[in-house]
Structures are given as C-alpha cells and as structure tokens.
Amino acid sequence: MTPSATSPTNGVPAAAPLIMTDAGQLIWNGPSVDATNLRVATFDGKSILTYWSGLSTAGVNTGHGYGNVTFLDSSYNKILTVCPDLGLVTPDNTKYPCELDLHESFVTDRDTILVTAYNATPTDLSSIGGPKNGWVFDCLFFEIDPKSGSILFRWSALEHIPVDGTKEPLLGTGSSQSEPFDWFHINSVVNIGDSFLVNSRHKLSTYLVTASGDVVWTLQGETGGDFGTLPPKGHFAWQHHARPHNITNTSITLSYFNNYNQGLDNGTHPSNGLVLQLALPPNKSNPPVALSYLSDPSDPIYSDSQGSTTIMPKRNIFLDYGQIAVVREFGPDDPSGSDVRYTARFGADNLVQSYRGFKTEWHGRPTTAPDLVVEDDGSGCSVGYVSWNGATDVAAWAVFGGRSEDQLSRIGLVEYKGFETKFAVSQSCIQVAAEVCGELSVKSNVACTNTSSPQR
C-alpha cells in the first residue's frame, strides 16, 4: 500500500510505499515520497516491486500527477527508473522532469510498462454546454520499453472517443488552458494480448482498444453499453481498477473497485467490489451477469475516490477502499459481501488514504545490514532492539556477545517478534544476525552498552 495524507496539514507525516503483514506488522518502509500503486510484478522472469512517485497535483489539476516509476529487485535495489519526456502541456506551463501520471504503471507479460498521462488540449466543448474554443485534459496512455525508455504505443482518448456523454459536470472549467475540463479521467489500463482494457471514471465506461487504437466495445456502468442491460447489482459509477480475468473466445470477467460515489454524488450506494461476466462478442440478448458485488452489510463504506479490487488465487477478493483507510478481504461464500474474512484500518477517515492496496506473496532479503540499538530500559537493565527493513523470512535472531566489540561469540537465539524485536542484553557488546531459511544472514552493526551510539 501507499498511505498518504488527504491534506498537506493532516494525516501521514511521512508518506511512503509500505509492505505489511496481515497482522499489521511492518515489513518494508520505503523512501519518504508521495507514492502510489506499489505492487509486485514479474519482469525479466523475476518478481520485482514497482511504484510511482512524484508530485500529486492540486487545484483544478487535482487527482493527477507528474512523476516516475521505480523498479526494485527483491533486495530493494533499484533496477531502473521509467521517466520519459512526453512533451505534455500543463495548465500552468510548468515543465516537470518526469511526466508519468500516478494512476497506472502496469508491467505487461511482454516486459513493457503501461502508463498514463494528462495533457491540456484545446477542443470544442459546445456539445456539452461549454465553449467552442474550450480546453480539456486529453487522457493518454503509453506502452514503454522500461530499459530503453522508448515509446512503443500511444493512445489518446480525445482522438477516439467523443466528449459527449461524460458524467462529470463542467463547473466552470474548460474555458482556458489554466482550467482544463477533466471529461474522461483515465485511471487504469492493462493489456489483453495485443489489445488494451482502458477505464474512464468520468464516462462511467470501460473500453477494449485494439493495437491500432480503435475502440472494439464499450461497457457502460448505467446502460451496459454494447453488452445490453446490466443486472440490478451490476451497475457501477466513478469506478477504479478495471481488471480482466478468465478470458476466452466467448466470455470475459471484469473486476472493479466500484466507488459508486464521488464528491457531488455520494452517500446513496456503498462502494463495492464488483465482478461482472460478459459474453463475447458483445450480445445484448446475452447481457452481463453480476458474479460478486461485495460490501459488508454491517459496515458499509462510501469511498469517493481511488481503490482497488483483487481476485486472489483461492477465490477470495481483497479490497482497498482508496480514500477511506480500510482494506478488507471477502470469502467466496456470499457474492453480496457477508462472508468477510479480514478487515484492517490503517488511518482515520479523511486523514489517510491509499490509492491502491494489494495482498500478495512477496519475499524480500535486503543486502543492507540489520539495524541494532542497545538502550537502558530505565531500571538499570540493557535491552536490544533489532530490525531489518524489508526482510520477510526471518525466523529468529542469532545473538553474539562479549566484553568488547572484537571479542564476540554466539551466546543465544532470540525469537523473531515482528519488525522490531526487543530482547534483554547481558553482555557489554552484542551483534545479531538473522536466521533465514536455516542460514545466518549478514550481521548487524555492533552495539555496546558503554557507548552513546551503535558502532559499525
């Protein structure tokens, strides 16, 4: 997850990408940056981490960003950074060193990355009551070779989809470059073979786009679009994180974090994890079927923005509620959401948020040394505190002790007790090493009770 504050003065004092256990124990605290979309991906045949970091914008440009995507290996070493110059026009003509938007950074099965961008663009808005010489954010996505930075594919919403039908009100925007109208609001894109699944929050629509940029079909959250009437539990609005599953020649399953709320339209329907099965090719006589529409009836949540829905290997479904600092896992026994298996809160409402959150397997083994500190506990006894930022498979800590830092021998084993393990210290100087898969890792710094700070 990537917790951040909902305002500059409240919430998280140091936003960062985080990995935690389902018991709430910290595993990895990444760099203190404004980050989104921390996830495990496969690149060059190996499990890696990727995340976006940069500037999240405010004002008329709220909800977008300008930044880069970082690739880390399982030791948290930087593999590469994706930071293309896209030649974007911004509302205030600011030129940013990296221009990727915060919404999507999806590593494909062909070792490319799909990313989004927002470009201030002039267009005719008279069909929706705006100025003929209007301005909008044209929503773009790119397929990029992460190693070379080469742009392999570019797609523009404005070039392929009419502005008509947007559900976002103008509210005084659209008359100038400094106040573009956010008519489309792209927030997810993934590839399906050589095609792409593109999600538009403000059109309440998801599109299948070919490798030549043409739109094959549209699923619309109110009408069903090309697929016919949606079932009563299958409607969606202001949605995020559209993802395809179980793709065949005759059907496809789509999952969404169905916000069902936004700033001007909230409090009527709880947000839910929505899973729809669609017939292929689209056939209005064979309309969509709602497989899941998950919302805890005892604790409905109304999330105006952000969020993710992940279908897990054993059919459980994991939701991150975006603007609301809650994650929740549902079992497969009830499609409406009464089968709640896990709920966790990581901050107060309207103070802390996380754009997306995922539950997945990850094994990290840092190349950095564990950190060890020895302190007086206030009663004349010494205690040690050891942590190893990012390590996932520590079973115990081997303790080495002696009268001085050059006279250390193994004196015991301390059970691993979470991110920071506390233990009693009986020697003048100590050092520890993590036991991982039956082997000892690199040793920590040496800490002595007669020094004011750890020695390395």
C-alpha positions as CSV (number, residue, x, y, z in Angstrom):
1,M,0.0,0.0,0.0
2,T,1.0,3.7,-0.3
3,P,-0.5,5.6,2.6
4,S,-0.6,9.4,2.2
5,A,-2.3,12.4,3.7
6,T,-5.6,13.8,2.3
7,S,-4.4,17.3,3.1
8,P,-1.0,19.0,3.5
9,T,-1.5,19.6,7.2
10,N,-3.2,16.4,8.4
11,G,-2.7,12.6,8.3
12,V,0.6,10.9,7.4
13,P,3.7,12.9,8.4
14,A,5.9,10.9,6.0
15,A,4.1,9.3,3.2
16,A,5.9,6.2,1.7
17,P,5.3,2.9,0.0
18,L,4.7,0.2,2.7
19,I,4.6,-3.6,2.9
20,M,2.9,-5.0,6.0
21,T,1.7,-8.4,7.2
22,D,-2.0,-9.1,7.7
23,A,-1.3,-8.9,11.4
24,G,-0.3,-5.2,11.0
25,Q,3.5,-5.7,11.3
26,L,5.6,-3.5,9.1
27,I,7.9,-5.4,6.7
28,W,9.3,-2.6,4.5
29,N,9.1,1.1,4.8
30,G,10.1,2.6,1.5
31,P,11.5,6.1,0.8
32,S,9.6,9.1,2.1
33,V,8.0,10.1,-1.2
34,D,4.5,10.8,-2.4
35,A,3.9,7.3,-3.9
36,T,1.0,5.3,-5.5
37,N,0.5,1.8,-6.9
38,L,3.1,-0.2,-5.1
39,R,2.7,-3.7,-6.4
40,V,4.5,-7.0,-7.1
41,A,5.2,-7.6,-10.8
42,T,7.2,-10.0,-13.0
43,F,10.0,-8.5,-15.1
44,D,12.7,-10.5,-16.8
45,G,11.2,-13.6,-15.2
46,K,11.8,-12.4,-11.7
47,S,9.4,-11.0,-9.0
48,I,10.0,-7.3,-8.5
49,L,8.4,-4.2,-6.9
50,T,7.2,-1.2,-8.9
51,Y,5.7,2.1,-7.6
52,W,5.0,5.6,-8.9
53,S,6.4,8.6,-7.1
54,G,6.4,12.3,-7.8
55,L,4.1,15.3,-7.4
56,S,0.4,14.8,-6.8
57,T,-1.3,17.9,-8.1
58,A,-3.9,20.1,-6.5
59,G,-6.4,22.8,-7.6
60,V,-8.1,22.3,-11.0
61,N,-5.5,19.6,-11.6
62,T,-6.4,17.6,-8.5
63,G,-6.1,13.9,-8.8
64,H,-3.4,13.8,-11.4
65,G,0.4,13.7,-11.0
66,Y,3.8,14.1,-12.7
67,G,6.4,11.6,-11.7
68,N,8.3,8.4,-12.5
69,V,8.0,4.6,-11.9
70,T,10.7,2.8,-9.9
71,F,11.6,-0.9,-10.4
72,L,13.2,-2.6,-7.3
73,D,14.6,-6.2,-7.1
74,S,13.9,-8.5,-4.1
75,S,16.7,-6.9,-2.2
76,Y,15.2,-3.4,-2.7
77,N,18.0,-2.3,-5.0
78,K,16.9,-0.1,-7.9
79,I,16.8,-1.9,-11.2
80,L,15.7,1.1,-13.3
81,T,13.5,4.2,-13.4
82,V,11.0,5.0,-16.0
83,C,11.0,8.7,-16.6
84,P,10.1,9.7,-20.2
85,D,9.7,13.2,-21.6
86,L,6.2,13.1,-23.1
87,G,6.1,16.7,-24.2
88,L,3.0,17.4,-22.2
89,V,1.2,20.7,-22.0
90,T,0.3,21.5,-18.4
91,P,-2.2,24.0,-17.1
92,D,0.4,26.5,-15.9
93,N,3.1,25.6,-18.5
94,T,5.3,24.0,-15.8
95,K,7.8,21.6,-17.2
96,Y,8.3,18.5,-15.0
97,P,11.4,16.4,-15.1
98,C,9.2,13.2,-15.3
99,E,5.7,13.3,-16.7
100,L,4.0,10.0,-15.9
101,D,0.6,10.2,-14.2
102,L,0.1,8.5,-10.9
103,H,-2.9,6.3,-12.0
104,E,-1.3,3.4,-13.8
105,S,2.0,1.6,-14.0
106,F,1.2,-1.9,-15.2
107,V,4.1,-4.2,-16.2
108,T,2.9,-6.4,-19.0
109,D,3.6,-10.0,-19.9
110,R,5.9,-8.8,-22.6
111,D,8.2,-6.9,-20.2
112,T,6.8,-3.5,-21.2
113,I,5.0,-1.0,-19.0
114,L,1.7,0.7,-19.5
115,V,1.5,4.3,-18.1
116,T,-1.0,7.1,-18.1
117,A,-0.6,10.9,-18.7
118,Y,-2.9,14.0,-18.7
119,N,-2.3,16.6,-21.5
120,A,-4.0,20.0,-21.6
121,T,-5.5,20.2,-25.1
122,P,-7.9,22.6,-26.9
123,T,-11.2,21.2,-28.2
124,D,-14.8,22.1,-28.9
125,L,-17.0,21.8,-25.8
126,S,-20.1,23.4,-27.3
127,S,-21.9,20.0,-27.5
128,I,-21.9,19.8,-23.6
129,G,-22.6,23.4,-22.9
130,G,-19.1,24.6,-22.9
131,P,-17.1,27.0,-25.1
132,K,-16.4,26.1,-28.7
133,N,-12.7,27.1,-28.1
134,G,-12.5,25.0,-25.0
135,W,-9.8,23.1,-23.2
136,V,-9.7,19.6,-21.7
137,F,-7.3,17.1,-20.2
138,D,-6.7,14.7,-23.0
139,C,-6.1,11.3,-21.3
140,L,-3.3,9.4,-22.8
141,F,-1.7,6.1,-22.2
142,F,1.7,4.8,-23.5
143,E,3.4,1.4,-23.8
144,I,7.0,1.9,-23.0
145,D,10.1,-0.3,-23.0
146,P,11.4,0.3,-19.4
147,K,15.0,-0.5,-20.3
148,S,15.4,1.9,-23.2
149,G,12.6,4.4,-22.4
150,S,11.3,4.0,-26.0
151,I,7.6,4.7,-26.5
152,L,6.1,1.7,-28.3
153,F,2.5,2.8,-28.4
154,R,0.5,6.0,-27.7
155,W,-3.3,6.3,-27.4
156,S,-5.4,9.5,-26.9
157,A,-9.0,9.4,-25.6
158,L,-9.8,12.6,-27.4
159,E,-8.8,11.2,-30.7
160,H,-11.1,8.1,-30.4
161,I,-14.0,8.9,-28.0
162,P,-16.4,11.9,-28.1
163,V,-16.6,14.2,-25.1
164,D,-20.4,13.9,-25.2
165,G,-21.7,11.5,-22.5
166,T,-19.3,12.5,-19.8
167,K,-20.9,12.4,-16.4
168,E,-18.5,15.0,-14.9
169,P,-20.0,18.5,-14.7
170,L,-18.1,21.4,-16.2
171,L,-18.4,23.5,-13.1
172,G,-16.7,26.5,-14.7
173,T,-13.8,24.6,-16.1
174,G,-12.9,24.1,-19.8
175,S,-12.6,27.8,-20.9
176,S,-8.8,28.1,-20.8
177,Q,-5.6,26.2,-20.7
178,S,-5.2,27.0,-17.0
179,E,-8.6,25.3,-16.2
180,P,-8.9,22.2,-18.5
181,F,-12.1,20.1,-18.2
182,D,-11.4,16.6,-16.9
183,W,-14.0,14.9,-19.1
184,F,-12.5,11.3,-19.3
185,H,-10.3,10.7,-16.3
186,I,-8.3,7.6,-17.2
187,N,-7.4,5.6,-14.1
188,S,-6.4,2.1,-15.3
189,V,-5.1,0.3,-18.4
190,V,-3.9,-3.2,-18.9
191,N,-3.2,-5.3,-22.0
192,I,-5.2,-8.2,-23.2
193,G,-2.8,-9.8,-25.7
194,D,-2.2,-7.0,-28.3
195,S,-5.3,-5.1,-27.2
196,F,-5.9,-2.9,-24.2
197,L,-8.6,-2.5,-21.5
198,V,-9.0,1.2,-20.7
199,N,-11.1,2.6,-17.8
200,S,-12.7,6.0,-17.7
201,R,-14.0,7.2,-14.4
202,H,-15.9,10.2,-15.7
203,K,-17.5,8.4,-18.6
204,L,-18.5,5.5,-16.3
205,S,-17.1,3.3,-19.0
206,T,-14.5,0.7,-19.9
207,Y,-13.2,0.2,-23.4
208,L,-11.4,-2.5,-25.3
209,V,-8.9,-0.8,-27.6
210,T,-7.0,-2.5,-30.4
211,A,-3.3,-2.2,-31.2
212,S,-4.3,0.3,-33.9
213,G,-6.2,2.4,-31.3
214,D,-9.7,1.7,-32.4
215,V,-12.5,1.0,-29.8
216,V,-13.9,-2.5,-30.2
217,W,-16.5,-2.3,-27.5
218,T,-17.7,-0.3,-24.5
219,L,-19.1,-1.4,-21.2
220,Q,-21.0,1.5,-19.6
221,G,-22.0,1.5,-15.9
222,E,-25.5,2.8,-16.3
223,T,-26.7,1.3,-19.6
224,G,-24.4,-1.6,-20.2
225,G,-23.2,-0.1,-23.4
226,D,-22.6,-2.7,-26.1
227,F,-23.4,-5.5,-23.8
228,G,-27.0,-4.8,-23.0
229,T,-28.9,-4.2,-19.8
230,L,-26.9,-4.6,-16.6
231,P,-28.4,-6.7,-13.8
232,P,-29.7,-4.7,-10.7
233,K,-26.5,-5.5,-8.7
234,G,-24.2,-4.9,-11.8
235,H,-24.3,-1.1,-12.2
236,F,-21.2,0.9,-11.5
237,A,-20.1,4.6,-11.3
238,W,-16.9,6.5,-10.7
239,Q,-15.1,3.2,-10.7
240,H,-11.4,2.3,-10.5
241,H,-9.0,-0.6,-11.2
242,A,-10.7,-2.4,-14.1
243,R,-9.1,-5.8,-14.5
244,P,-9.8,-8.7,-16.9
245,H,-9.9,-12.4,-15.8
246,N,-10.8,-15.8,-17.3
247,I,-10.6,-14.6,-21.0
248,T,-11.9,-17.0,-23.6
249,N,-13.3,-16.5,-27.1
250,T,-16.8,-16.5,-25.7
251,S,-16.6,-14.6,-22.4
252,I,-14.5,-12.4,-20.2
253,T,-14.8,-11.5,-16.5
254,L,-14.1,-7.9,-15.3
255,S,-13.5,-6.8,-11.8
256,Y,-13.8,-3.2,-10.5
257,F,-13.4,-1.2,-7.4
258,N,-16.9,0.3,-7.8
259,N,-16.7,3.6,-5.9
260,Y,-20.4,4.3,-6.7
261,N,-19.6,7.7,-5.1
262,Q,-17.8,11.0,-5.9
263,G,-17.7,14.5,-4.4
264,L,-21.1,15.6,-6.0
265,D,-22.7,12.1,-5.9
266,N,-22.2,10.2,-2.7
267,G,-23.9,8.6,0.3
268,T,-26.6,6.7,-1.8
269,H,-24.8,3.4,-2.7
270,P,-21.9,1.9,-0.7
271,S,-18.7,1.3,-2.6
272,N,-18.3,-2.4,-3.5
273,G,-16.0,-4.9,-5.2
274,L,-17.8,-5.7,-8.4
275,V,-17.2,-8.7,-10.7
276,L,-19.1,-9.0,-14.0
277,Q,-19.2,-11.8,-16.5
278,L,-19.6,-10.6,-20.1
279,A,-20.4,-12.6,-23.3
280,L,-18.0,-12.2,-26.2
281,P,-18.5,-10.8,-28.7
282,P,-21.0,-8.4,-27.1
283,N,-24.5,-9.5,-27.5
284,K,-27.4,-7.5,-26.0
285,S,-29.6,-10.6,-25.9
286,N,-27.0,-12.2,-23.6
287,P,-26.4,-9.4,-21.1
288,P,-23.8,-9.2,-18.3
289,V,-24.1,-11.3,-15.1
290,A,-23.0,-10.0,-11.7
291,L,-20.8,-12.6,-10.0
292,S,-19.9,-10.5,-7.0
293,Y,-20.9,-7.1,-5.6
294,L,-19.1,-7.1,-2.3
295,S,-20.0,-4.7,0.5
296,D,-20.0,-5.6,4.2
297,P,-23.7,-5.1,5.3
298,S,-22.6,-4.4,8.9
299,D,-20.0,-1.8,7.8
300,P,-20.8,-0.1,4.5
301,I,-18.1,2.3,3.2
302,Y,-18.6,5.2,0.9
303,S,-15.4,6.0,-0.9
304,D,-15.4,9.0,-3.3
305,S,-12.1,8.2,-4.9
306,Q,-9.3,5.7,-5.5
307,G,-9.5,2.0,-4.6
308,S,-8.7,-1.5,-5.9
309,T,-10.3,-4.9,-6.1
310,T,-8.1,-8.0,-6.4
311,I,-9.3,-11.6,-7.1
312,M,-7.0,-13.9,-5.2
313,P,-5.9,-17.4,-6.2
314,K,-8.4,-19.2,-3.9
315,R,-11.3,-17.0,-5.0
316,N,-11.1,-14.6,-2.0
317,I,-11.4,-11.0,-3.1
318,F,-9.3,-8.2,-1.5
319,L,-10.5,-4.6,-1.5
320,D,-8.6,-1.4,-0.8
321,Y,-11.0,1.5,-0.2
322,G,-8.8,4.2,-1.5
323,Q,-9.9,7.5,0.1
324,I,-11.0,5.5,3.2
325,A,-8.1,3.9,5.0
326,V,-9.5,0.4,5.2
327,V,-8.6,-2.9,3.5
328,R,-11.0,-5.9,3.5
329,E,-10.9,-9.5,2.4
330,F,-14.1,-11.3,1.4
331,G,-14.5,-15.1,1.1
332,P,-16.3,-16.8,-1.8
333,D,-19.4,-18.0,0.2
334,D,-21.6,-14.9,-0.4
335,P,-21.5,-12.7,-3.6
336,S,-23.1,-9.8,-1.7
337,G,-20.3,-9.5,0.9
338,S,-21.5,-11.1,4.2
339,D,-18.5,-13.5,4.1
340,V,-15.9,-11.1,5.5
341,R,-12.7,-12.8,6.4
342,Y,-10.5,-9.8,7.3
343,T,-10.7,-6.1,7.9
344,A,-7.9,-3.7,8.8
345,R,-7.8,0.1,9.2
346,F,-4.5,2.0,8.7
347,G,-5.6,5.5,9.4
348,A,-8.5,7.8,10.2
349,D,-11.2,8.7,7.7
350,N,-10.4,11.8,5.6
351,L,-6.9,12.0,7.0
352,V,-5.1,8.9,5.4
353,Q,-5.7,7.3,2.1
354,S,-4.0,4.7,-0.2
355,Y,-4.6,4.8,-3.9
356,R,-4.5,1.0,-4.3
357,G,-3.6,-1.8,-1.9
358,F,-2.8,-5.5,-2.7
359,K,-2.5,-8.7,-0.7
360,T,0.1,-11.0,-2.4
361,E,3.1,-13.1,-1.8
362,W,6.5,-11.4,-1.6
363,H,9.9,-12.5,-0.4
364,G,12.4,-9.8,0.3
365,R,16.0,-10.1,1.5
366,P,17.8,-6.8,1.8
367,T,21.5,-6.5,1.1
368,T,21.8,-3.9,3.8
369,A,22.7,-5.0,7.3
370,P,20.1,-5.3,10.1
371,D,20.0,-2.3,12.5
372,L,20.7,-2.8,16.2
373,V,20.4,-0.4,19.1
374,V,21.0,-1.0,22.8
375,E,19.4,1.2,25.4
376,D,18.9,1.3,29.2
377,D,15.3,0.4,30.0
378,G,15.2,2.8,32.9
379,S,15.6,0.2,35.6
380,G,19.3,-0.3,35.2
381,C,19.0,-3.2,32.6
382,S,20.0,-3.1,29.0
383,V,17.7,-4.0,26.1
384,G,18.4,-4.5,22.5
385,Y,16.2,-3.5,19.5
386,V,16.8,-5.1,16.1
387,S,15.1,-4.5,12.8
388,W,15.9,-5.4,9.2
389,N,13.8,-3.2,6.8
390,G,12.3,-5.3,4.0
391,A,13.2,-8.8,5.3
392,T,10.3,-11.2,5.0
393,D,11.6,-14.6,6.1
394,V,13.4,-14.0,9.4
395,A,12.7,-16.9,11.9
396,A,15.0,-15.8,14.7
397,W,18.0,-13.6,15.6
398,A,21.3,-15.2,16.5
399,V,22.9,-13.1,19.2
400,F,26.7,-12.7,19.5
401,G,28.1,-11.1,22.7
402,G,31.3,-10.3,24.6
403,R,33.2,-7.8,26.7
404,S,34.2,-5.8,23.7
405,E,33.4,-5.5,20.0
406,D,36.4,-7.6,19.0
407,Q,35.6,-10.4,21.4
408,L,32.2,-11.7,20.3
409,S,30.9,-15.2,20.3
410,R,27.5,-16.7,19.8
411,I,25.5,-16.7,23.1
412,G,21.9,-17.4,22.1
413,L,18.9,-17.2,19.8
414,V,16.0,-14.8,20.1
415,E,12.7,-15.5,18.5
416,Y,11.6,-13.1,15.8
417,K,8.8,-10.9,17.2
418,G,7.9,-8.6,14.3
419,F,9.5,-5.7,12.6
420,E,11.4,-4.6,15.7
421,T,12.4,-7.4,18.1
422,K,13.2,-6.4,21.7
423,F,15.4,-8.6,23.9
424,A,17.4,-8.5,27.1
425,V,21.1,-7.8,26.8
426,S,23.6,-9.3,29.3
427,Q,26.9,-8.6,27.6
428,S,28.8,-5.3,27.2
429,C,28.7,-5.6,23.4
430,I,26.4,-7.5,21.1
431,Q,25.8,-8.2,17.5
432,V,23.0,-10.1,15.7
433,A,22.4,-12.0,12.5
434,A,19.0,-13.1,11.1
435,E,18.3,-16.7,10.7
436,V,16.6,-17.1,7.3
437,C,15.8,-20.5,5.8
438,G,18.1,-22.2,8.3
439,E,21.1,-19.9,7.4
440,L,22.5,-16.9,9.1
441,S,22.4,-13.6,7.2
442,V,24.8,-10.7,7.1
443,K,25.5,-9.4,10.6
444,S,24.2,-6.2,12.1
445,N,26.3,-3.4,13.5
446,V,27.9,-3.9,16.9
447,A,26.2,-2.1,19.8
448,C,27.8,-1.7,23.2
449,T,26.2,-0.6,26.5
450,N,29.1,1.8,27.3
451,T,28.7,3.9,24.1
452,S,26.1,6.5,23.3
453,S,25.5,5.2,19.8
454,P,25.8,2.0,17.8
455,Q,29.2,1.2,16.3
456,R,29.6,-0.2,12.8
